Amino acid sequence: MFTGIIEAVGTVAAVTAEGTNRRFIIEAPFAEALTAGQSVAHDGVCLSVEEVIDAEHYAVTAVEETLAVTTLSKWKAGTPVNLERALRPQAFLDGHIVQGHVDTTAECIRREALVGSHRFTFRLPPMAQYPVIYKGSIALNGVSLTVARWEAPLLDVAIIPITLRDTTFRHLQPGDRVNVEFDVVGKYVFEWMRQTAL
């Protein structure tokens, strides 16, 4: 489990195809402190550490299903990545509950500089309904954010200066895609309502 508060921005150092999987070597400031089997969120995608290579690098593998539903299939050497280690039980829950289970991707269609913040607009893919509410929580590339505007399929979020500085949002431009994880509580309520309506 994660909080959506990004710990560091790492870099994809290398990519290797292994059948239908891809193995990524990640450069990260906390690599030395990791152990094999540990969960790390990469742009909001939970991946298990396979190997700690050295003090600055570790390896993870994304399987075919993960590559199909996230932006990881587009990663190449040099891609910046939002990183967050799993939540410790005694830590503050500063964001919201993020599982690292990406639901879909969305396209950034607008980036606007405002006084004191940036506003990003995203277009979600066609769906009948979404478990999204105005002022609710959502994770985009693993970053815990509040929905600032919601008119399906368009979603706005406001990015404060520290989030812009300390995450890959500083690189994000119109045309780029992000990983989307809807709020887990909202997903359970949404599914319960759907099933009881059947």
Secondary structure, DSSP 8 states (H G I E B T S, - for coil): -B-S---EEEEEEEEEEETTEEEEEEE-TTGGG--TT-EEEETTEEEE--EE-SSSEEEEEE-HHHHHHSSGGG--TT-EEEEEE---TTS---S--B-S---EEEEEEEEEEETTEEEEEEE----S--S--TT-EEEETTEEEEEEEEETTEEEEEE-HHHHHHSGGGT--TT-EEEEEE-HHHHHHHHHHHHHT-
